[in-house]
Amino acid sequence: MSQYKNWNPVETLVENIVAYTIVFLLIGIVVWLYLRKNARISHETIKKIEKAKEFGLHEPVSLHPVVNPNSCIGSGACIEACPEKDILGIVNGKAMPINTSRCVGHGACYQACPMNAIALYIGTEKRGVDIPHLDKDFETNIPMIYIVGELGGMGLIKNAVEQGKQAVNTLSKKLNPSVQAQYDIAIIGAGPAGIGATLTAAQHKLSYITLEQDTLGGTVYSFPRQKIVMTHPMDLPLFGKIKLTQTSKTELLQIWKEVISKNNITIHEQEKVEKLSSSDNMFSLTTTKGTYTARSVVIAIGRRGTPRKLGVKGEDKEKVFYRLLDPELIQKQNILVVGGGDSAIESALLLADENNQVTISYRSESFSRIKPMNLEKINDAAKNDKVKILFNTTVQEIFDDSVLLNYNNGESTTIANELVYVLAGGELPTAFLKSVGIEINRKFGEKLRG
């Protein structure tokens, strides 16, 4: 009983009250800090959403994530997984879309979500997206013709490579050896998807021909040298794991060139496929350089298609280009950049940094659907006389030392010029696909995954 002799219930009660008060106070502080952080994050995201709506970046144009708020726990895994910036954000503990028009459709957010709260949709109720009809192995409605990569609705280098591999792995089991064709596979395009398909064909020891209307790398090659290419770690056939999450265009192209060289692979560059037809289970491809036959076809040409041309007199001059490769080598020139998208703006800024006189011709009255950062940069460049912007103008004619521009009101002006960069997007290959007989569907907010 001696142990209870000096026990004072009042003191014990006070001590317990103090202890519980401290515990509840600490819990309260933690909860307050948590709620304060969430409020700050929500406020920042809401501001980004409002800004995205202001610049027309909130409405998706292709494949994009849709979040189920009833399942989302706000872990932020989707945001961390996305290689782009500000596609998704957190509001009141739930993920929400911000700049969905900038989404490249890689699906990393969908894969990263621990609660399966994200689904991938193509198009919206207001804006339809044309996409070829494909089965789970990327085969079209025409047997033995496959479409992989961005053209099929999925972006990101890793996904494109994986789709190229999967298509060839599938069709390799379905090839008909009795068909008398030159090649087992004809691969159209040598971007990430085409490279994945080509390396897999070589791995299977199949006969193949890879045709690229431009240069090895496709869209990646057309990036300016300084542009950073975002990718995810991937398994490249005949090479192994590539553990890069952020790399330069030059580094990525060098890896591709290395594996192609080591395996004696030939890419037919600067050879555009103009016609694709089928007869007796065999495909015939007519290009700018010849005709080929194959037992199967993998189309990996991307959604950008052929660079959009102006169709004006003088456009065939040697000073006219449709991509910017090495801006650091171009200095002290009078340059016209035609276009008002991110590619045109970024190229104009790179050229202006090299002490060039840069003029932008854009047919609309203001820049729309470009990244807010690019808008801020180009506005600053214009204020500081680094770049001259001529809105509401179109190119009328290109001369050896000048360019004639027409204003939308009927007036015209002539500017001194030594180089012209036409960066006005590309012509989608829809017409080519339809000519082959490939079924094209317009998706209005249809779920593809999730």
C-alpha positions in Angstrom: 0.0 0.0 0.0 3.0 2.3 0.5 3.2 2.9 -3.2 -0.2 4.7 -3.1 0.6 6.5 0.1 1.8 9.7 -1.5 -0.5 9.5 -4.5 -2.3 12.8 -5.1 -5.3 12.4 -7.5 -5.5 16.1 -8.1 -1.8 16.4 -9.2 -2.3 13.3 -11.4 -5.3 14.9 -13.0 -3.5 18.1 -13.6 -0.6 16.3 -15.1 -2.9 14.3 -17.4 -4.7 17.4 -18.4 -1.4 19.1 -19.3 -0.1 16.1 -21.2 -3.3 15.8 -23.2 -3.4 19.5 -23.8 0.1 19.4 -25.2 -0.7 16.4 -27.4 -3.9 18.0 -28.7 -2.0 21.3 -29.2 0.7 19.5 -31.3 -2.0 17.7 -33.3 -3.8 21.0 -33.8 -0.6 22.6 -35.0 0.1 19.7 -37.4 -3.5 19.8 -38.7 -3.3 23.7 -39.0 0.0 23.5 -41.0 -1.5 20.7 -43.2 -4.6 22.7 -43.9 -2.6 25.9 -44.5 -0.4 24.1 -47.0 -3.4 22.6 -48.7 -5.0 26.0 -48.9 -1.9 27.5 -50.4 -1.6 24.7 -53.0 -5.3 25.0 -53.8 -5.0 28.8 -54.2 -2.0 28.4 -56.5 -3.7 25.8 -58.6 -6.9 27.8 -59.0 -4.8 30.8 -60.2 -3.1 28.5 -62.8 -6.5 27.2 -63.9 -7.8 30.8 -64.3 -4.7 31.7 -66.3 -5.0 28.6 -68.5 -8.6 29.5 -69.3 -7.6 33.0 -70.1 -5.0 31.8 -72.6 -7.2 29.0 -74.0 -5.1 26.2 -72.5 -7.7 24.6 -70.3 -9.6 22.8 -73.0 -8.0 19.5 -74.1 -7.2 18.9 -77.8 -6.4 15.2 -77.8 -5.8 12.4 -75.2 -6.1 13.8 -71.7 -6.6 12.7 -68.1 -10.0 12.9 -66.4 -10.0 12.6 -62.5 -12.7 10.8 -60.5 -12.9 13.0 -57.4 -14.7 10.2 -55.4 -11.6 8.0 -55.7 -8.8 10.6 -55.7 -6.9 10.9 -52.4 -4.7 13.8 -53.6 -1.4 11.9 -53.3 0.1 14.0 -56.1 1.6 10.9 -57.7 0.0 11.8 -61.0 1.6 15.3 -60.9 5.1 13.9 -60.1 4.8 11.3 -62.9 3.9 13.8 -65.6 6.9 14.9 -67.7 5.1 18.1 -68.7 4.4 21.0 -66.4 1.1 22.1 -64.9 -1.1 19.6 -66.7 -2.6 18.6 -63.3 -2.8 20.3 -59.9 -4.3 19.8 -56.5 -7.4 21.7 -55.3 -8.9 20.9 -51.9 -7.0 17.6 -51.8 -8.2 16.4 -55.2 -6.3 16.4 -58.5 -7.7 18.7 -61.1 -6.7 19.5 -64.8 -5.0 22.8 -65.5 -3.3 23.1 -68.9 -4.9 20.0 -70.6 -4.4 21.4 -74.1 -0.6 20.9 -73.4 -1.1 17.2 -72.5 0.8 14.9 -74.9 -1.2 11.9 -74.0 1.6 9.7 -72.5 -0.6 8.3 -69.8 2.0 8.4 -67.1 -0.5 10.0 -64.7 -2.9 7.1 -65.3 -0.2 4.5 -64.5 1.0 6.4 -61.4 -2.3 6.9 -59.6 -2.5 4.5 -56.6 -6.3 4.6 -56.5 -7.0 4.2 -60.2 -8.8 7.6 -60.0 -7.6 8.7 -63.5 -9.0 7.7 -66.8 -7.7 8.7 -70.3 -10.2 10.3 -72.7 -9.8 11.3 -76.3 -11.6 14.5 -77.4 -14.3 16.4 -75.6 -18.1 16.8 -76.0 -17.3 20.1 -77.9 -14.2 19.1 -79.8 -13.8 15.9 -81.6 -10.5 14.3 -82.4 -9.9 12.1 -85.5 -8.2 8.9 -84.6 -7.7 5.7 -86.6 -9.7 2.6 -85.4 -7.2 0.2 -83.7 -7.5 -3.0 -81.8 -5.5 -3.7 -78.6 -2.4 -4.7 -80.6 -2.6 -1.5 -82.8 -3.9 -3.3 -85.9 -6.3 -1.2 -88.1 -9.4 -2.4 -89.8 -7.1 -3.6 -92.6 -5.4 -6.8 -91.5 -1.6 -6.5 -91.2 -1.6 -2.7 -91.2 -0.6 -1.3 -87.8 -0.5 2.2 -86.5 1.7 3.1 -83.6 2.8 6.2 -81.7 1.3 9.7 -81.6 -1.0 9.1 -84.6 -2.8 6.4 -82.7 -3.5 8.8 -79.8 -0.6 8.1 -77.5 2.4 10.4 -77.1 5.6 10.2 -75.0 8.8 8.6 -76.4 8.6 5.6 -74.1 5.0 4.7 -75.1 5.8 5.2 -78.8 8.8 2.8 -78.6 6.8 0.3 -76.7 3.9 0.4 -79.2 6.3 -0.1 -82.1 7.8 -3.2 -80.3 4.3 -4.6 -79.5 3.0 -4.2 -83.0 6.0 -6.1 -84.5 5.9 -8.8 -81.8 2.3 -9.4 -82.7 2.5 -9.3 -86.5 5.6 -11.4 -86.6 3.4 -14.4 -85.5 0.9 -13.7 -88.3 3.1 -13.3 -91.3 2.2 -15.4 -94.3 5.4 -16.8 -95.8 3.5 -17.8 -99.0 3.0 -14.1 -99.9 5.8 -13.3 -102.4 6.9 -9.8 -101.2 10.2 -8.1 -101.0 9.9 -7.5 -97.2 8.2 -9.0 -94.2 7.5 -5.5 -92.9 7.5 -2.0 -94.3 7.8 0.6 -91.6 6.7 4.2 -92.4 8.4 6.7 -90.2 11.6 6.7 -88.2 10.6 8.6 -85.1 10.5 6.9 -81.7 7.7 4.4 -82.7 9.3 3.7 -86.0 12.7 3.1 -84.4 11.1 0.7 -81.8 9.4 -1.2 -84.7 12.6 -1.3 -86.7 14.8 -2.6 -83.9 12.2 -5.2 -83.0 12.0 -6.4 -86.6 15.8 -6.7 -86.6 15.7 -8.6 -83.3 13.3 -11.1 -84.8 15.5 -11.4 -87.9 12.7 -10.3 -90.2 13.2 -8.6 -93.5 12.1 -5.0 -93.3 12.4 -1.5 -94.9 12.1 1.7 -92.9 11.1 4.8 -94.8 11.4 8.3 -93.4 10.2 11.4 -95.3 12.6 13.5 -93.3 15.5 12.4 -91.0 16.1 9.8 -88.3 14.2 10.8 -85.2 11.2 12.3 -86.8 9.6 15.0 -84.7 12.5 14.8 -82.2 15.0 15.6 -84.9 13.1 18.8 -85.8 13.5 20.2 -82.2 16.1 23.0 -81.9 19.4 21.7 -80.6 18.9 23.4 -77.2 15.4 22.0 -76.6 15.2 19.5 -73.8 13.4 16.2 -74.7 11.4 14.8 -71.8 11.2 11.0 -71.7 10.9 8.1 -69.2 13.2 5.1 -68.7 12.6 2.6 -71.5 13.8 -0.7 -72.9 15.2 -0.2 -76.4 15.5 -3.4 -78.4 19.1 -4.5 -79.2 20.4 -1.8 -76.8 18.9 -2.4 -73.3 17.6 0.0 -70.7 17.8 3.7 -71.2 17.5 5.3 -67.8 16.9 8.9 -68.8 14.1 11.1 -67.4 15.4 14.3 -68.9 17.8 14.5 -71.8 18.8 16.7 -74.8 17.7 16.0 -78.3 21.4 15.5 -79.3 21.9 12.8 -76.6 18.8 10.9 -77.4 19.5 10.9 -81.2 23.1 9.8 -80.5 21.8 6.7 -78.6 19.5 5.8 -81.5 22.3 6.3 -84.1 24.6 4.1 -82.0 22.2 1.2 -81.8 21.4 1.5 -85.5 25.0 1.6 -86.5 26.1 -1.3 -84.3 23.3 -3.5 -85.8 23.9 -2.5 -89.4 20.4 -1.1 -89.7 19.5 1.1 -92.7 17.0 3.9 -92.5 15.8 5.3 -95.9 15.8 9.0 -95.1 14.3 11.7 -97.3 12.0 9.2 -98.9 8.3 9.9 -98.5 5.6 7.3 -99.0 3.1 8.8 -101.5 0.8 5.8 -102.0 0.0 2.6 -100.1 -2.3 -0.1 -101.6 -3.0 -3.8 -101.1 -3.6 -6.8 -103.4 -3.6 -10.5 -102.8 -2.5 -10.1 -99.1 0.5 -8.0 -100.2 1.1 -4.3 -99.8 2.6 -2.0 -102.4 4.3 1.2 -101.3 5.1 3.9 -103.9 7.6 6.5 -102.6 9.4 9.5 -104.0 12.3 7.2 -104.9 10.8 3.8 -105.8 8.2 1.1 -105.2 8.4 -1.7 -102.6 6.2 -4.7 -101.6 5.7 -6.1 -98.1 3.6 -8.6 -96.2 2.8 -6.1 -93.4 3.0 -2.4 -92.8 3.6 -0.4 -89.6 2.6 3.3 -89.9 4.5 5.5 -87.4 4.4 8.9 -88.9 3.0 10.9 -86.0 0.1 13.4 -86.0 2.1 16.4 -87.3 2.4 14.9 -90.7 4.0 17.0 -93.5 5.0 20.5 -92.6 2.3 23.0 -93.7 3.5 25.2 -96.6 2.3 28.6 -97.5 1.7 28.0 -101.2 3.1 31.3 -102.3 5.4 32.4 -105.0 9.1 32.2 -104.0 8.5 29.5 -101.3 10.8 27.1 -103.2 13.9 29.4 -102.6 16.8 27.9 -100.7 16.4 30.4 -97.9 13.0 29.0 -96.9 13.0 26.3 -94.1 10.4 24.4 -92.2 12.3 23.6 -89.0 15.1 25.3 -86.9 18.0 23.0 -86.1 21.0 25.0 -85.1 20.0 28.5 -84.0 23.5 29.2 -82.5 25.0 29.0 -86.0 22.7 31.7 -87.4 23.8 35.3 -86.6 23.3 38.8 -87.8 20.6 37.9 -90.3 17.2 39.4 -91.2 14.8 36.6 -90.4 11.1 36.1 -90.8 9.3 33.5 -88.7 5.9 32.6 -89.9 3.5 31.2 -87.3 2.1 31.8 -83.9 2.4 28.5 -82.0 4.9 27.5 -79.4 7.3 26.2 -82.0 7.3 29.5 -83.9 7.6 31.6 -80.7 10.4 29.4 -79.2 12.4 29.5 -82.5 12.0 33.3 -82.8 13.3 33.7 -79.3 16.3 31.4 -79.9 17.2 33.3 -83.1 16.8 36.7 -81.4 19.3 35.6 -78.7 21.9 35.1 -81.5 21.9 38.8 -82.5 19.5 38.4 -85.5 16.8 40.8 -86.6 13.7 38.7 -86.1 10.2 39.4 -87.4 7.2 37.2 -86.7 4.3 37.2 -89.1 1.0 35.8 -87.7 -2.3 35.8 -89.4 -4.4 36.4 -86.2 -4.7 39.5 -84.0 -3.0 37.9 -81.0 -1.2 34.8 -79.9 -3.5 32.1 -78.5 -3.0 28.6 -77.2 0.6 29.1 -76.4 2.4 28.4 -73.1 2.0 31.4 -70.7 5.8 31.4 -70.2 6.3 31.7 -74.0 3.7 34.5 -74.1 5.5 36.4 -71.4 8.9 35.9 -73.0 7.8 37.0 -76.5 6.0 40.1 -75.1 9.2 41.1 -73.2 11.2 40.5 -76.4 8.9 42.8 -78.4 9.0 45.5 -75.7 12.8 45.4 -75.8 12.9 45.5 -79.6 14.5 42.1 -79.8 11.6 40.8 -81.9 9.1 42.6 -84.2 5.6 41.1 -84.3 3.3 41.7 -87.3 -0.1 40.5 -86.4 -2.9 40.1 -88.9 -0.4 39.4 -91.7 0.2 36.7 -94.3 3.0 36.1 -96.7 2.2 37.1 -100.2 5.5 36.5 -102.0 9.1 35.7 -101.1 12.0 37.5 -102.9 15.7 36.9 -102.8 16.3 39.8 -100.3 12.8 40.7 -99.1 9.3 39.4 -98.3 6.0 40.9 -99.2 3.4 40.7 -96.5 -0.3 41.4 -96.7 -2.4 42.8 -93.8 -5.9 41.4 -93.3 -7.2 44.9 -94.0 -5.8 44.8 -97.5 -2.7 46.9 -96.9 0.8 45.4 -97.6 4.4 45.9 -96.5 7.8 44.7 -97.7 10.5 43.8 -95.2 14.2 43.1 -95.7 14.9 39.4 -95.4 17.6 36.8 -95.7 16.0 33.7 -94.1 12.4 32.5 -93.8 11.2 29.9 -91.2 7.7 28.6 -91.9 6.6 27.1 -88.5 2.9 26.9 -89.1 2.2 23.3 -88.0 1.7 20.3 -90.1 -0.9 18.7 -92.4 -2.5 15.7 -90.6 -2.1 12.5 -92.5 -5.9 11.8 -92.4 -6.2 12.0 -96.2 -3.4 9.4 -96.7 -5.0 7.0 -94.2 -8.4 7.3 -95.8 -6.9 6.7 -99.2 -5.5 3.4 -97.9 -9.0 2.5 -96.6 -8.1 2.8 -92.9 -11.2 3.6 -90.8 -11.0 7.0 -89.0 -13.3 7.7 -86.1 -14.0 11.1 -84.5 -13.9 10.8 -80.7 -16.0 13.2 -78.6 -14.8 12.6 -75.0 -14.5 8.8 -75.3 -12.7 6.8 -72.6 -9.7 4.9 -73.9 -8.1 3.7 -70.7 -9.1 3.5 -67.1 
